Amino acid sequence: MDKIKESDLYQPIKDYLDSLGYDTKGEVKDCDITAIKDGELIVVELKKGFTIELLYQAIERQKIADSVYVAIPLPKRGYKNPHYKDMVTLCKRLEIGLILVGFTTNGKSQIDIAVNPEPTKPIRKNIKKRMAVISEHNGRIGSINTGGVNRRKIMTVYKEQSLTIARILAENGELSAREIRKFCGYEKTSSILRMNYYKLFEKIGAKGHCTYRITDIGLKMLDEYKDLIE
């Protein structure tokens, strides 16, 4: 498989973690892949090669996750690669897991967990950042984003809910905040309408007796994200 991209690693790893019973999602709070099961948080960072920047990312993720893995394509010459043993040794020293993703000429993939992270000492967690990742992960309706894609539009919980409200207005016409909340069930409906960060809505009428309708920007954005929100 020529010219492997970071995003090519995402689906095989997601499928593997899903098969183990994890709820797996991509691009959550700058993490390429997050997976949650029974309160355990796993983070996987994807790269086309084993680099110092990849290890920096992994060490940073150790502040929030129970286990951190780095994932790269299977190196040339596979396990006979002269740097393979060094990669394994370094990952073990840093208590970071290593996932190798192999691809055949017909595009099929194979996952090898070369190293499982085995902490030798407790790592102090950043509780605030950890909960932000878990909250964002759990707030997503589905697994829309592909981990490892940097320039693709990233769907956040806030954007997802804003687009849902825009879609409700597009399909039902002018509605009050209370009526919109009945459709979507979002507790922060009024806040989203008030902030209107993406300029998707237009307020009609005075405070207390107002309704909202979708803007031209909202219609354009719904069309732009059609493949993600359907």
Short mmCIF file of the C-alpha atoms (twelve columns), coordinates in Angstrom:
data_MODEL
# 
_entry.id   MODEL 
# 
loop_
_atom_site.group_PDB 
_atom_site.id 
_atom_site.type_symbol 
_atom_site.label_atom_id 
_atom_site.label_alt_id 
_atom_site.label_comp_id 
_atom_site.label_asym_id 
_atom_site.label_seq_id 
_atom_site.Cartn_x 
_atom_site.Cartn_y 
_atom_site.Cartn_z 
_atom_site.pdbx_PDB_model_num 
ATOM 1   C CA . MET A 1   0.000   0.000  0.000  1 
ATOM 2   C CA . ASP A 2   1.749   3.141  -1.253 1 
ATOM 3   C CA . LYS A 3   1.860   6.505  0.497  1 
ATOM 4   C CA . ILE A 4   0.153   5.537  3.740  1 
ATOM 5   C CA . LYS A 5   -1.504  8.499  5.492  1 
ATOM 6   C CA . GLU A 6   -2.080  8.927  9.210  1 
ATOM 7   C CA . SER A 7   -5.822  8.680  8.598  1 
ATOM 8   C CA . ASP A 8   -5.322  5.216  7.005  1 
ATOM 9   C CA . LEU A 9   -4.346  3.926  10.457 1 
ATOM 10  C CA . TYR A 10  -7.585  5.108  12.057 1 
ATOM 11  C CA . GLN A 11  -10.143 2.556  10.842 1 
ATOM 12  C CA . PRO A 12  -8.096  -0.615 11.517 1 
ATOM 13  C CA . ILE A 13  -7.353  0.570  15.067 1 
ATOM 14  C CA . LYS A 14  -10.955 1.658  15.657 1 
ATOM 15  C CA . ASP A 15  -12.205 -1.732 14.435 1 
ATOM 16  C CA . TYR A 16  -9.750  -3.497 16.746 1 
ATOM 17  C CA . LEU A 17  -10.715 -1.469 19.830 1 
ATOM 18  C CA . ASP A 18  -14.416 -1.794 18.995 1 
ATOM 19  C CA . SER A 19  -13.969 -5.571 18.860 1 
ATOM 20  C CA . LEU A 20  -12.659 -5.422 22.443 1 
ATOM 21  C CA . GLY A 21  -15.817 -3.644 23.579 1 
ATOM 22  C CA . TYR A 22  -14.508 -0.069 23.652 1 
ATOM 23  C CA . ASP A 23  -16.485 2.926  22.461 1 
ATOM 24  C CA . THR A 24  -13.985 4.408  20.005 1 
ATOM 25  C CA . LYS A 25  -13.976 7.886  18.461 1 
ATOM 26  C CA . GLY A 26  -11.589 10.091 16.485 1 
ATOM 27  C CA . GLU A 27  -10.261 13.621 17.044 1 
ATOM 28  C CA . VAL A 28  -11.499 14.270 20.567 1 
ATOM 29  C CA . LYS A 29  -9.841  17.289 22.234 1 
ATOM 30  C CA . ASP A 30  -6.723  16.976 20.025 1 
ATOM 31  C CA . CYS A 31  -6.414  13.235 20.690 1 
ATOM 32  C CA . ASP A 32  -6.308  11.229 17.443 1 
ATOM 33  C CA . ILE A 33  -8.267  8.324  18.940 1 
ATOM 34  C CA . THR A 34  -10.061 7.945  22.255 1 
ATOM 35  C CA . ALA A 35  -11.581 4.698  23.497 1 
ATOM 36  C CA . ILE A 36  -13.640 4.263  26.666 1 
ATOM 37  C CA . LYS A 37  -14.804 1.093  28.417 1 
ATOM 38  C CA . ASP A 38  -16.009 0.773  32.001 1 
ATOM 39  C CA . GLY A 39  -14.494 4.156  32.880 1 
ATOM 40  C CA . GLU A 40  -11.079 3.319  31.383 1 
ATOM 41  C CA . LEU A 41  -9.759  5.908  28.915 1 
ATOM 42  C CA . ILE A 42  -7.308  4.866  26.198 1 
ATOM 43  C CA . VAL A 43  -5.690  7.414  23.877 1 
ATOM 44  C CA . VAL A 44  -3.937  6.489  20.631 1 
ATOM 45  C CA . GLU A 45  -1.783  8.957  18.684 1 
ATOM 46  C CA . LEU A 46  -1.198  8.278  14.995 1 
ATOM 47  C CA . LYS A 47  1.872   9.063  12.900 1 
ATOM 48  C CA . LYS A 48  3.360   7.906  9.599  1 
ATOM 49  C CA . GLY A 49  6.641   7.263  11.383 1 
ATOM 50  C CA . PHE A 50  8.209   6.879  14.824 1 
ATOM 51  C CA . THR A 51  9.281   10.429 15.745 1 
ATOM 52  C CA . ILE A 52  10.238  12.407 18.826 1 
ATOM 53  C CA . GLU A 53  7.153   14.587 18.264 1 
ATOM 54  C CA . LEU A 54  4.984   11.473 18.500 1 
ATOM 55  C CA . LEU A 55  6.540   10.600 21.849 1 
ATOM 56  C CA . TYR A 56  6.034   14.175 23.084 1 
ATOM 57  C CA . GLN A 57  2.331   13.837 22.259 1 
ATOM 58  C CA . ALA A 58  2.081   10.485 23.999 1 
ATOM 59  C CA . ILE A 59  3.758   11.762 27.172 1 
ATOM 60  C CA . GLU A 60  1.320   14.694 27.249 1 
ATOM 61  C CA . ARG A 61  -1.633  12.282 26.879 1 
ATOM 62  C CA . GLN A 62  -0.381  10.278 29.882 1 
ATOM 63  C CA . LYS A 63  -1.618  13.176 32.011 1 
ATOM 64  C CA . ILE A 64  -5.224  12.344 31.126 1 
ATOM 65  C CA . ALA A 65  -5.441  8.720  29.993 1 
ATOM 66  C CA . ASP A 66  -5.206  5.369  31.748 1 
ATOM 67  C CA . SER A 67  -3.244  3.952  28.809 1 
ATOM 68  C CA . VAL A 68  -1.530  5.705  25.890 1 
ATOM 69  C CA . TYR A 69  -0.458  4.080  22.627 1 
ATOM 70  C CA . VAL A 70  1.394   5.390  19.599 1 
ATOM 71  C CA . ALA A 71  0.492   3.824  16.266 1 
ATOM 72  C CA . ILE A 72  2.594   3.743  13.098 1 
ATOM 73  C CA . PRO A 73  2.628   1.700  9.884  1 
ATOM 74  C CA . LEU A 74  4.691   -1.479 10.070 1 
ATOM 75  C CA . PRO A 75  8.260   -0.312 9.256  1 
ATOM 76  C CA . LYS A 76  10.037  -1.395 6.106  1 
ATOM 77  C CA . ARG A 77  11.615  -4.828 6.632  1 
ATOM 78  C CA . GLY A 78  9.027   -5.307 9.398  1 
ATOM 79  C CA . TYR A 79  10.384  -6.760 12.622 1 
ATOM 80  C CA . LYS A 80  13.847  -7.101 11.060 1 
ATOM 81  C CA . ASN A 81  14.063  -3.317 10.819 1 
ATOM 82  C CA . PRO A 82  17.245  -2.295 12.705 1 
ATOM 83  C CA . HIS A 83  15.314  0.287  14.711 1 
ATOM 84  C CA . TYR A 84  12.448  -2.009 15.754 1 
ATOM 85  C CA . LYS A 85  14.078  -3.185 19.000 1 
ATOM 86  C CA . ASP A 86  15.020  0.411  19.863 1 
ATOM 87  C CA . MET A 87  11.408  1.538  19.386 1 
ATOM 88  C CA . VAL A 88  10.145  -1.249 21.624 1 
ATOM 89  C CA . THR A 89  12.745  -0.520 24.310 1 
ATOM 90  C CA . LEU A 90  12.023  3.214  24.294 1 
ATOM 91  C CA . CYS A 91  8.250   2.714  24.493 1 
ATOM 92  C CA . LYS A 92  8.679   0.345  27.441 1 
ATOM 93  C CA . ARG A 93  10.939  2.846  29.213 1 
ATOM 94  C CA . LEU A 94  8.358   5.628  28.675 1 
ATOM 95  C CA . GLU A 95  5.443   3.321  29.604 1 
ATOM 96  C CA . ILE A 96  3.832   3.949  26.216 1 
ATOM 97  C CA . GLY A 97  2.124   1.297  24.112 1 
ATOM 98  C CA . LEU A 98  3.160   0.672  20.503 1 
ATOM 99  C CA . ILE A 99  0.761   -0.406 17.762 1 
ATOM 100 C CA . LEU A 100 2.023   -1.461 14.335 1 
ATOM 101 C CA . VAL A 101 -0.440  -1.459 11.444 1 
ATOM 102 C CA . GLY A 102 0.473   -3.602 8.464  1 
ATOM 103 C CA . PHE A 103 -1.154  -3.278 5.045  1 
ATOM 104 C CA . THR A 104 -1.205  -5.802 2.224  1 
ATOM 105 C CA . THR A 105 -1.091  -4.914 -1.460 1 
ATOM 106 C CA . ASN A 106 -4.886  -5.255 -1.679 1 
ATOM 107 C CA . GLY A 107 -5.414  -2.764 1.158  1 
ATOM 108 C CA . LYS A 108 -6.227  -5.206 3.958  1 
ATOM 109 C CA . SER A 109 -4.785  -4.378 7.370  1 
ATOM 110 C CA . GLN A 110 -3.416  -6.210 10.382 1 
ATOM 111 C CA . ILE A 111 -2.936  -4.880 13.912 1 
ATOM 112 C CA . ASP A 112 0.012   -5.881 16.085 1 
ATOM 113 C CA . ILE A 113 0.248   -4.632 19.676 1 
ATOM 114 C CA . ALA A 114 4.038   -4.605 19.873 1 
ATOM 115 C CA . VAL A 115 4.084   -3.031 23.354 1 
ATOM 116 C CA . ASN A 116 1.408   -2.728 26.024 1 
ATOM 117 C CA . PRO A 117 2.012   0.157  28.438 1 
ATOM 118 C CA . GLU A 118 2.904   -1.182 31.878 1 
ATOM 119 C CA . PRO A 119 3.308   1.649  34.389 1 
ATOM 120 C CA . THR A 120 6.058   1.168  36.927 1 
ATOM 121 C CA . LYS A 121 5.075   4.267  38.874 1 
ATOM 122 C CA . PRO A 122 1.847   6.279  39.179 1 
ATOM 123 C CA . ILE A 123 1.475   9.108  36.662 1 
ATOM 124 C CA . ARG A 124 -0.228  12.179 38.035 1 
ATOM 125 C CA . LYS A 125 -3.363  12.841 35.987 1 
ATOM 126 C CA . ASN A 126 -4.653  16.251 34.924 1 
ATOM 127 C CA . ILE A 127 -8.220  15.719 36.129 1 
ATOM 128 C CA . LYS A 128 -9.630  18.820 34.411 1 
ATOM 129 C CA . LYS A 129 -8.247  17.883 30.989 1 
ATOM 130 C CA . ARG A 130 -9.166  14.220 31.499 1 
ATOM 131 C CA . MET A 131 -12.796 15.078 32.245 1 
ATOM 132 C CA . ALA A 132 -12.877 17.469 29.260 1 
ATOM 133 C CA . VAL A 133 -11.849 14.611 26.955 1 
ATOM 134 C CA . ILE A 134 -14.359 12.184 28.492 1 
ATOM 135 C CA . SER A 135 -17.140 14.805 28.371 1 
ATOM 136 C CA . GLU A 136 -16.444 15.611 24.713 1 
ATOM 137 C CA . HIS A 137 -16.209 11.898 23.841 1 
ATOM 138 C CA . ASN A 138 -19.476 11.021 25.555 1 
ATOM 139 C CA . GLY A 139 -21.223 14.114 24.162 1 
ATOM 140 C CA . ARG A 140 -20.755 13.038 20.546 1 
ATOM 141 C CA . ILE A 141 -23.750 11.296 18.997 1 
ATOM 142 C CA . GLY A 142 -21.584 9.081  16.812 1 
ATOM 143 C CA . SER A 143 -18.041 8.534  15.605 1 
ATOM 144 C CA . ILE A 144 -17.999 11.196 12.886 1 
ATOM 145 C CA . ASN A 145 -14.386 12.335 12.918 1 
ATOM 146 C CA . THR A 146 -11.496 10.325 11.531 1 
ATOM 147 C CA . GLY A 147 -8.456  10.357 13.782 1 
ATOM 148 C CA . GLY A 148 -5.227  11.618 12.222 1 
ATOM 149 C CA . VAL A 149 -6.915  14.005 9.773  1 
ATOM 150 C CA . ASN A 150 -5.609  17.511 10.437 1 
ATOM 151 C CA . ARG A 151 -7.227  19.628 7.734  1 
ATOM 152 C CA . ARG A 152 -10.660 17.989 7.637  1 
ATOM 153 C CA . LYS A 153 -13.481 19.801 9.391  1 
ATOM 154 C CA . ILE A 154 -13.604 18.538 12.979 1 
ATOM 155 C CA . MET A 155 -17.024 17.945 14.540 1 
ATOM 156 C CA . THR A 156 -17.238 18.998 18.194 1 
ATOM 157 C CA . VAL A 157 -20.201 18.562 20.530 1 
ATOM 158 C CA . TYR A 158 -20.979 22.293 20.299 1 
ATOM 159 C CA . LYS A 159 -20.844 22.292 16.490 1 
ATOM 160 C CA . GLU A 160 -22.871 19.091 16.328 1 
ATOM 161 C CA . GLN A 161 -25.608 20.571 18.500 1 
ATOM 162 C CA . SER A 162 -25.556 23.904 16.609 1 
ATOM 163 C CA . LEU A 163 -26.018 22.087 13.306 1 
ATOM 164 C CA . THR A 164 -28.827 19.993 14.778 1 
ATOM 165 C CA . ILE A 165 -30.664 23.149 15.833 1 
ATOM 166 C CA . ALA A 166 -30.061 24.667 12.382 1 
ATOM 167 C CA . ARG A 167 -31.505 21.556 10.782 1 
ATOM 168 C CA . ILE A 168 -34.591 21.746 13.027 1 
ATOM 169 C CA . LEU A 169 -35.161 25.354 11.924 1 
ATOM 170 C CA . ALA A 170 -34.595 24.467 8.263  1 
ATOM 171 C CA . GLU A 171 -37.207 21.725 8.459  1 
ATOM 172 C CA . ASN A 172 -39.779 23.471 10.673 1 
ATOM 173 C CA . GLY A 173 -39.448 27.230 10.058 1 
ATOM 174 C CA . GLU A 174 -39.396 29.852 12.819 1 
ATOM 175 C CA . LEU A 175 -39.497 28.440 16.347 1 
ATOM 176 C CA . SER A 176 -39.020 29.680 19.893 1 
ATOM 177 C CA . ALA A 177 -36.157 28.424 22.051 1 
ATOM 178 C CA . ARG A 178 -38.612 26.327 24.057 1 
ATOM 179 C CA . GLU A 179 -39.994 24.708 20.898 1 
ATOM 180 C CA . ILE A 180 -36.480 23.982 19.616 1 
ATOM 181 C CA . ARG A 181 -35.545 22.390 22.942 1 
ATOM 182 C CA . LYS A 182 -38.561 20.057 22.630 1 
ATOM 183 C CA . PHE A 183 -37.203 18.834 19.305 1 
ATOM 184 C CA . CYS A 184 -33.556 18.353 20.290 1 
ATOM 185 C CA . GLY A 185 -33.625 17.940 24.076 1 
ATOM 186 C CA . TYR A 186 -30.423 19.959 24.583 1 
ATOM 187 C CA . GLU A 187 -30.132 21.596 28.004 1 
ATOM 188 C CA . LYS A 188 -27.950 24.353 26.526 1 
ATOM 189 C CA . THR A 189 -30.312 25.212 23.668 1 
ATOM 190 C CA . SER A 190 -30.834 28.813 24.853 1 
ATOM 191 C CA . SER A 191 -27.097 29.306 25.328 1 
ATOM 192 C CA . ILE A 192 -26.310 27.989 21.836 1 
ATOM 193 C CA . LEU A 193 -28.943 30.281 20.312 1 
ATOM 194 C CA . ARG A 194 -27.681 33.262 22.291 1 
ATOM 195 C CA . MET A 195 -23.986 32.738 21.498 1 
ATOM 196 C CA . ASN A 196 -24.696 31.838 17.855 1 
ATOM 197 C CA . TYR A 197 -20.963 31.293 17.305 1 
ATOM 198 C CA . TYR A 198 -21.322 30.081 13.718 1 
ATOM 199 C CA . LYS A 199 -24.017 32.670 12.770 1 
ATOM 200 C CA . LEU A 200 -26.463 29.891 11.909 1 
ATOM 201 C CA . PHE A 201 -29.548 31.538 13.439 1 
ATOM 202 C CA . GLU A 202 -31.356 34.859 13.289 1 
ATOM 203 C CA . LYS A 203 -33.377 36.184 16.217 1 
ATOM 204 C CA . ILE A 204 -36.830 37.567 15.385 1 
ATOM 205 C CA . GLY A 205 -38.781 39.750 17.836 1 
ATOM 206 C CA . ALA A 206 -38.160 41.151 21.302 1 
ATOM 207 C CA . LYS A 207 -36.678 39.390 24.319 1 
ATOM 208 C CA . GLY A 208 -39.182 37.045 25.932 1 
ATOM 209 C CA . HIS A 209 -41.326 36.865 22.802 1 
ATOM 210 C CA . CYS A 210 -38.750 35.996 20.172 1 
ATOM 211 C CA . THR A 211 -38.371 33.211 17.660 1 
ATOM 212 C CA . TYR A 212 -35.416 32.019 15.610 1 
ATOM 213 C CA . ARG A 213 -34.934 31.162 11.983 1 
ATOM 214 C CA . ILE A 214 -32.027 29.736 10.023 1 
ATOM 215 C CA . THR A 215 -29.690 32.096 8.156  1 
ATOM 216 C CA . ASP A 216 -28.168 31.727 4.694  1 
ATOM 217 C CA . ILE A 217 -24.902 30.842 6.452  1 
ATOM 218 C CA . GLY A 218 -26.776 28.113 8.328  1 
ATOM 219 C CA . LEU A 219 -28.214 26.655 5.119  1 
ATOM 220 C CA . LYS A 220 -24.776 26.714 3.497  1 
ATOM 221 C CA . MET A 221 -23.176 25.038 6.515  1 
ATOM 222 C CA . LEU A 222 -25.852 22.316 6.594  1 
ATOM 223 C CA . ASP A 223 -25.072 21.554 2.968  1 
ATOM 224 C CA . GLU A 224 -21.320 21.684 3.646  1 
ATOM 225 C CA . TYR A 225 -21.590 19.157 6.479  1 
ATOM 226 C CA . LYS A 226 -24.290 17.036 4.857  1 
ATOM 227 C CA . ASP A 227 -22.051 13.967 4.626  1 
ATOM 228 C CA . LEU A 228 -21.167 14.216 8.342  1 
ATOM 229 C CA . ILE A 229 -24.572 14.903 9.888  1 
ATOM 230 C CA . GLU A 230 -26.851 12.623 7.882  1 
# 
